[in-house]
Amino acid sequence: MTLFQQVLIAIVQGITEFLPISSSGHLILIPYLTDLPDQGPLIDVAVHIGSLLAIIIYFRKDVMGLARGGFATVGIGSDPEQRKLFLWVLAGTVPAVAAGLFLKMGGYMEGFRTTDLVAINLIIFGLLLGAADYWGKQTKSYEDLTLRDAILVGIAQAMALIPGTSRSGATMTAARALGYSRFEAARFSFLLAIPAVAGAGLLAAFDLAELSAQMQIDALVTGVFTFVAALLTMVFLMNFLRKASMLVFVVYRVLLGCALLAIF
């Protein structure tokens, strides 16, 4: 990979991972819209790890709270509230883990890397995001999380394994439909991403270990660039959601989806 390709992928991933417009869908589009070769799913996972580090840094206080909850779960310390939230986040992760293992072991992931699928999902899930954001109440916060809500948002996260859906978009759609405010929906979405993305990274680590040294360096460099772009994007998005709706993202998704169907 050239430095240009690494930087391009990092910027695309860093911006689109946290905006509800599908990072995997945009990564798939790069080779279709440029002369660059397909970077492949393993590079996609590497840049997701860069995004994961950005989440941990930005939400470090929440992450520390979940860590206390994890320790409390195994009998180290006592923090009932954080223990509950920790267990709910784990419960919300189960659907994505199960779906991810099924798709990986069945060898279905490569079949998803098509522009038609990306376009259709951009439109359908964009409209669902718009509906949930328009009609959803804004009465709940992350601390109001229940087991039922965690599982429902987790199922939405599992659906986002199909490119074009958007992990952040699907989880924010579910959270907004359940009555969480825009800011809190995004907050839970990103915290829920931590175990899911970490799990995907762990699975990919075995495959990355078999790659050439140059490809491993490509993955590392691209991941670092992604971390920087993702952290800046997250700061923008969390401030944006305090005072604006999701409409701009809905319009973008629908227009891009229609354009892809027309072009390809």
QUIJORA-V967496 format. One record per pair of residues at least 6 apart in sequence whose ideal C-beta (glycine too) atoms are under 8 Angstrom apart, sorted by the first residue. I is the first residue (numbers start at 1). J is the second residue. D is the distance in Angstrom with one decimal. If there is no record, write none. Layout:
# QUIJORA-V967496
i=I j=J d=D
i=I j=J d=D
This chain:
# QUIJORA-V967496
i=1 j=39 d=6.9
i=1 j=43 d=7.6
i=1 j=218 d=4.4
i=1 j=222 d=7.2
i=5 j=36 d=5.2
i=5 j=39 d=7.0
i=6 j=218 d=6.5
i=6 j=221 d=5.4
i=6 j=222 d=4.5
i=6 j=225 d=6.1
i=7 j=225 d=5.8
i=8 j=30 d=6.8
i=8 j=34 d=7.7
i=8 j=36 d=7.5
i=9 j=27 d=6.7
i=9 j=30 d=6.6
i=9 j=39 d=5.8
i=9 j=43 d=6.8
i=9 j=47 d=6.1
i=9 j=222 d=5.5
i=9 j=225 d=8.0
i=9 j=226 d=7.6
i=10 j=47 d=6.4
i=10 j=50 d=7.2
i=10 j=222 d=5.4
i=10 j=223 d=7.9
i=10 j=224 d=7.9
i=10 j=225 d=3.3
i=10 j=226 d=4.2
i=10 j=228 d=7.6
i=10 j=229 d=5.5
i=11 j=225 d=7.6
i=11 j=229 d=5.1
i=12 j=23 d=7.4
i=12 j=26 d=5.1
i=12 j=27 d=6.3
i=12 j=30 d=6.5
i=13 j=23 d=5.3
i=13 j=26 d=7.7
i=13 j=27 d=6.3
i=13 j=44 d=7.8
i=13 j=47 d=4.1
i=13 j=48 d=7.3
i=13 j=50 d=7.3
i=13 j=51 d=6.5
i=13 j=226 d=4.9
i=13 j=229 d=7.2
i=13 j=230 d=7.2
i=14 j=47 d=7.8
i=14 j=50 d=7.3
i=14 j=51 d=6.8
i=14 j=54 d=7.6
i=14 j=225 d=7.6
i=14 j=226 d=4.9
i=14 j=227 d=7.6
i=14 j=228 d=7.0
i=14 j=229 d=2.4
i=14 j=230 d=4.0
i=14 j=231 d=7.9
i=14 j=232 d=7.3
i=14 j=233 d=5.6
i=15 j=229 d=6.2
i=15 j=230 d=8.0
i=15 j=233 d=5.0
i=16 j=22 d=6.5
i=16 j=23 d=4.1
i=16 j=25 d=7.9
i=16 j=26 d=4.6
i=16 j=27 d=7.9
i=17 j=23 d=4.2
i=17 j=47 d=8.0
i=17 j=48 d=7.1
i=17 j=51 d=4.4
i=17 j=167 d=7.8
i=17 j=168 d=6.9
i=17 j=226 d=8.0
i=17 j=230 d=5.8
i=17 j=233 d=7.5
i=18 j=51 d=7.4
i=18 j=168 d=5.8
i=18 j=186 d=8.0
i=18 j=190 d=7.2
i=18 j=230 d=6.5
i=18 j=233 d=5.1
i=18 j=234 d=5.1
i=18 j=237 d=5.2
i=19 j=168 d=7.1
i=19 j=233 d=6.8
i=19 j=237 d=6.2
i=19 j=249 d=6.2
i=20 j=129 d=5.9
i=20 j=166 d=5.1
i=20 j=168 d=5.0
i=20 j=169 d=3.2
i=20 j=172 d=5.5
i=20 j=173 d=7.7
i=20 j=246 d=6.7
i=20 j=249 d=5.0
i=20 j=253 d=7.9
i=21 j=122 d=7.5
i=21 j=166 d=6.0
i=21 j=169 d=6.7
i=21 j=249 d=5.7
i=21 j=252 d=5.9
i=21 j=253 d=5.6
i=21 j=256 d=7.6
i=22 j=118 d=7.1
i=22 j=121 d=7.1
i=22 j=122 d=6.3
i=22 j=125 d=8.0
i=22 j=163 d=6.6
i=22 j=164 d=5.1
i=22 j=165 d=6.2
i=22 j=166 d=3.8
i=22 j=169 d=6.6
i=22 j=253 d=7.6
i=23 j=48 d=7.6
i=23 j=51 d=7.6
i=23 j=166 d=7.3
i=23 j=167 d=7.5
i=24 j=44 d=6.5
i=24 j=163 d=4.2
i=24 j=164 d=7.5
i=24 j=167 d=8.0
i=25 j=118 d=4.1
i=25 j=121 d=7.0
i=25 j=122 d=6.2
i=25 j=163 d=4.7
i=25 j=164 d=4.0
i=25 j=165 d=7.8
i=25 j=166 d=7.2
i=27 j=39 d=7.0
i=27 j=44 d=5.3
i=27 j=47 d=7.5
i=28 j=38 d=7.9
i=28 j=113 d=5.1
i=28 j=114 d=7.8
i=28 j=115 d=7.3
i=28 j=118 d=5.8
i=28 j=163 d=5.5
i=29 j=115 d=6.9
i=29 j=118 d=6.8
i=29 j=260 d=7.6
i=30 j=36 d=6.1
i=30 j=38 d=7.8
i=30 j=39 d=7.0
i=31 j=37 d=6.1
i=31 j=38 d=4.3
i=31 j=39 d=7.5
i=32 j=115 d=5.9
i=32 j=264 d=7.0
i=38 j=113 d=7.5
i=41 j=109 d=6.0
i=41 j=110 d=7.3
i=41 j=113 d=7.7
i=42 j=204 d=5.7
i=42 j=207 d=5.7
i=42 j=208 d=6.0
i=42 j=211 d=7.1
i=42 j=215 d=8.0
i=42 j=219 d=6.8
i=43 j=218 d=6.9
i=43 j=219 d=5.8
i=43 j=222 d=6.2
i=45 j=200 d=5.7
i=45 j=201 d=6.0
i=45 j=204 d=4.0
i=45 j=208 d=8.0
i=46 j=204 d=7.4
i=46 j=208 d=7.3
i=46 j=219 d=3.7
i=46 j=220 d=7.3
i=46 j=222 d=6.0
i=46 j=223 d=4.7
i=47 j=222 d=5.6
i=47 j=223 d=5.8
i=47 j=226 d=4.2
i=48 j=197 d=5.2
i=48 j=200 d=6.5
i=48 j=201 d=6.9
i=49 j=197 d=6.9
i=49 j=201 d=4.6
i=49 j=223 d=5.4
i=50 j=222 d=7.4
i=50 j=223 d=3.9
i=50 j=224 d=6.5
i=50 j=225 d=7.3
i=50 j=226 d=3.2
i=50 j=227 d=4.1
i=50 j=230 d=6.2
i=51 j=193 d=7.9
i=51 j=197 d=6.9
i=51 j=226 d=6.0
i=51 j=227 d=7.4
i=51 j=230 d=4.4
i=52 j=193 d=7.0
i=52 j=194 d=6.5
i=52 j=197 d=4.4
i=52 j=198 d=6.3
i=52 j=201 d=7.0
i=53 j=227 d=5.0
i=53 j=230 d=8.0
i=54 j=226 d=7.9
i=54 j=227 d=5.4
i=54 j=230 d=3.7
i=54 j=231 d=4.2
i=54 j=234 d=5.8
i=55 j=63 d=8.0
i=55 j=190 d=5.0
i=55 j=191 d=7.5
i=55 j=193 d=6.0
i=55 j=194 d=6.0
i=55 j=197 d=7.9
i=55 j=230 d=7.9
i=55 j=234 d=7.3
i=56 j=63 d=5.4
i=56 j=194 d=6.8
i=57 j=231 d=6.3
i=58 j=190 d=7.7
i=58 j=231 d=6.4
i=58 j=234 d=5.0
i=58 j=235 d=7.2
i=58 j=238 d=7.7
i=59 j=187 d=7.2
i=59 j=190 d=6.2
i=59 j=191 d=6.2
i=62 j=142 d=7.7
i=62 j=187 d=7.3
i=62 j=191 d=5.8
i=63 j=191 d=7.6
i=63 j=194 d=7.1
i=65 j=79 d=7.8
i=65 j=82 d=4.7
i=65 j=85 d=7.1
i=66 j=82 d=6.6
i=66 j=85 d=6.5
i=66 j=86 d=5.1
i=66 j=89 d=6.4
i=66 j=191 d=7.0
i=66 j=194 d=7.9
i=68 j=77 d=6.3
i=68 j=79 d=4.7
i=68 j=82 d=4.9
i=69 j=79 d=6.0
i=69 j=81 d=7.9
i=69 j=82 d=3.4
i=69 j=83 d=4.4
i=69 j=84 d=7.3
i=69 j=85 d=5.7
i=69 j=86 d=3.0
i=69 j=87 d=7.4
i=70 j=86 d=5.1
i=71 j=77 d=5.1
i=72 j=78 d=5.8
i=72 j=79 d=4.7
i=72 j=80 d=7.3
i=72 j=82 d=6.6
i=72 j=83 d=4.1
i=72 j=86 d=7.5
i=73 j=83 d=5.5
i=73 j=86 d=6.0
i=73 j=87 d=6.6
i=81 j=143 d=7.5
i=85 j=142 d=7.6
i=85 j=143 d=7.5
i=85 j=145 d=6.2
i=87 j=147 d=7.9
i=88 j=145 d=5.2
i=88 j=146 d=7.2
i=88 j=147 d=5.8
i=88 j=149 d=7.8
i=88 j=150 d=4.0
i=89 j=150 d=6.8
i=89 j=191 d=6.2
i=89 j=192 d=6.0
i=89 j=194 d=7.8
i=89 j=195 d=6.8
i=90 j=195 d=6.8
i=91 j=147 d=5.9
i=91 j=150 d=4.9
i=91 j=151 d=5.7
i=91 j=154 d=6.7
i=92 j=150 d=3.9
i=92 j=151 d=6.2
i=92 j=153 d=5.5
i=92 j=154 d=3.4
i=92 j=157 d=7.0
i=92 j=192 d=5.2
i=93 j=154 d=6.2
i=93 j=157 d=7.8
i=93 j=192 d=6.7
i=93 j=195 d=4.4
i=93 j=196 d=5.4
i=93 j=199 d=7.5
i=94 j=151 d=7.8
i=94 j=154 d=6.3
i=95 j=151 d=7.2
i=95 j=154 d=4.4
i=95 j=155 d=4.8
i=95 j=157 d=6.7
i=95 j=158 d=3.9
i=96 j=154 d=6.4
i=96 j=157 d=4.6
i=96 j=158 d=4.4
i=96 j=160 d=7.9
i=96 j=161 d=6.9
i=96 j=196 d=4.6
i=96 j=199 d=7.9
i=97 j=195 d=8.0
i=97 j=196 d=7.0
i=97 j=199 d=5.7
i=98 j=158 d=7.2
i=99 j=158 d=4.1
i=99 j=159 d=8.0
i=99 j=161 d=5.5
i=100 j=158 d=7.7
i=100 j=161 d=6.0
i=100 j=196 d=7.8
i=100 j=199 d=7.1
i=100 j=200 d=6.3
i=100 j=203 d=7.5
i=102 j=108 d=7.9
i=103 j=109 d=5.4
i=103 j=161 d=6.1
i=104 j=203 d=6.5
i=112 j=162 d=5.8
i=112 j=163 d=5.3
i=113 j=163 d=6.7
i=115 j=260 d=5.3
i=115 j=264 d=4.3
i=116 j=260 d=7.7
i=116 j=261 d=7.1
i=116 j=264 d=7.0
i=117 j=162 d=6.9
i=117 j=163 d=6.4
i=117 j=164 d=6.0
i=118 j=163 d=5.2
i=118 j=164 d=3.7
i=118 j=257 d=7.8
i=118 j=260 d=6.5
i=119 j=164 d=6.8
i=119 j=256 d=7.7
i=119 j=257 d=4.4
i=119 j=258 d=7.5
i=119 j=260 d=3.7
i=119 j=261 d=4.8
i=119 j=264 d=7.6
i=120 j=164 d=6.8
i=120 j=257 d=6.9
i=120 j=261 d=7.7
i=121 j=162 d=6.1
i=121 j=163 d=6.9
i=121 j=164 d=3.0
i=121 j=165 d=4.8
i=121 j=257 d=7.8
i=122 j=164 d=4.9
i=122 j=253 d=4.6
i=122 j=254 d=7.3
i=122 j=256 d=5.7
i=122 j=257 d=3.6
i=122 j=260 d=7.4
i=123 j=253 d=6.7
i=123 j=254 d=5.4
i=123 j=257 d=3.7
i=123 j=258 d=6.9
i=125 j=164 d=7.4
i=125 j=165 d=5.1
i=125 j=166 d=6.4
i=125 j=169 d=5.9
i=125 j=170 d=6.3
i=125 j=173 d=7.0
i=125 j=253 d=7.4
i=126 j=169 d=7.5
i=126 j=249 d=7.3
i=126 j=250 d=5.0
i=126 j=252 d=7.9
i=126 j=253 d=3.1
i=126 j=254 d=5.1
i=126 j=257 d=6.9
i=127 j=250 d=7.0
i=127 j=254 d=6.9
i=128 j=173 d=5.4
i=129 j=169 d=5.4
i=129 j=172 d=6.9
i=129 j=173 d=4.6
i=129 j=176 d=7.8
i=129 j=246 d=5.6
i=129 j=249 d=6.8
i=129 j=250 d=5.6
i=129 j=253 d=7.4
i=130 j=246 d=6.6
i=130 j=247 d=6.7
i=130 j=250 d=3.8
i=132 j=172 d=8.0
i=132 j=173 d=4.6
i=132 j=174 d=7.5
i=132 j=176 d=4.2
i=132 j=177 d=4.2
i=133 j=173 d=7.7
i=133 j=176 d=5.2
i=133 j=182 d=7.1
i=133 j=245 d=5.8
i=133 j=246 d=4.1
i=133 j=247 d=7.5
i=133 j=250 d=7.6
i=134 j=245 d=7.8
i=135 j=177 d=8.0
i=136 j=176 d=3.9
i=136 j=177 d=5.2
i=136 j=178 d=7.5
i=136 j=179 d=6.3
i=136 j=180 d=7.8
i=137 j=179 d=4.2
i=138 j=179 d=7.2
i=138 j=180 d=7.4
i=138 j=181 d=4.0
i=138 j=182 d=7.0
i=139 j=179 d=5.0
i=139 j=181 d=7.7
i=140 j=149 d=7.9
i=140 j=178 d=6.9
i=140 j=179 d=4.7
i=140 j=180 d=4.5
i=140 j=181 d=7.1
i=140 j=184 d=6.6
i=141 j=180 d=7.1
i=141 j=181 d=6.9
i=141 j=184 d=4.7
i=142 j=180 d=7.7
i=142 j=184 d=5.1
i=142 j=187 d=5.2
i=142 j=188 d=5.2
i=142 j=191 d=7.5
i=144 j=180 d=7.8
i=145 j=188 d=6.6
i=149 j=175 d=7.6
i=149 j=178 d=5.2
i=149 j=180 d=7.9
i=150 j=192 d=7.9
i=152 j=174 d=5.6
i=152 j=178 d=6.6
i=153 j=171 d=5.2
i=153 j=174 d=4.5
i=153 j=175 d=5.5
i=153 j=178 d=7.3
i=153 j=188 d=6.7
i=153 j=189 d=7.5
i=153 j=192 d=6.5
i=154 j=192 d=7.0
i=155 j=174 d=7.6
i=156 j=170 d=4.2
i=156 j=171 d=5.3
i=156 j=173 d=6.5
i=156 j=174 d=3.8
i=157 j=167 d=5.9
i=157 j=170 d=6.2
i=157 j=171 d=5.1
i=157 j=192 d=6.1
i=157 j=193 d=7.8
i=157 j=196 d=6.2
i=159 j=165 d=5.8
i=159 j=170 d=5.5
i=160 j=166 d=6.0
i=160 j=167 d=3.9
i=160 j=169 d=7.3
i=160 j=170 d=4.2
i=160 j=171 d=7.2
i=164 j=257 d=7.7
i=166 j=253 d=7.9
i=167 j=189 d=7.7
i=167 j=193 d=6.5
i=167 j=196 d=7.7
i=168 j=186 d=7.3
i=168 j=189 d=5.2
i=168 j=190 d=7.3
i=168 j=193 d=7.5
i=169 j=249 d=7.4
i=169 j=253 d=7.7
i=171 j=185 d=7.6
i=171 j=188 d=7.2
i=171 j=189 d=4.0
i=171 j=192 d=6.1
i=171 j=193 d=7.9
i=172 j=182 d=7.7
i=172 j=185 d=4.6
i=172 j=186 d=5.9
i=172 j=189 d=5.1
i=172 j=246 d=7.4
i=175 j=184 d=7.3
i=175 j=185 d=3.6
i=175 j=188 d=5.6
i=175 j=189 d=6.5
i=176 j=182 d=6.9
i=176 j=185 d=5.1
i=176 j=246 d=7.7
i=180 j=188 d=6.7
i=182 j=241 d=4.3
i=182 j=242 d=7.8
i=182 j=245 d=7.3
i=182 j=246 d=7.0
i=183 j=238 d=6.7
i=183 j=241 d=5.0
i=183 j=242 d=5.6
i=186 j=237 d=6.7
i=186 j=238 d=6.4
i=186 j=241 d=5.5
i=187 j=238 d=7.8
i=190 j=234 d=7.4
i=208 j=215 d=8.0
i=208 j=216 d=6.2
i=208 j=219 d=6.2
i=211 j=219 d=7.7
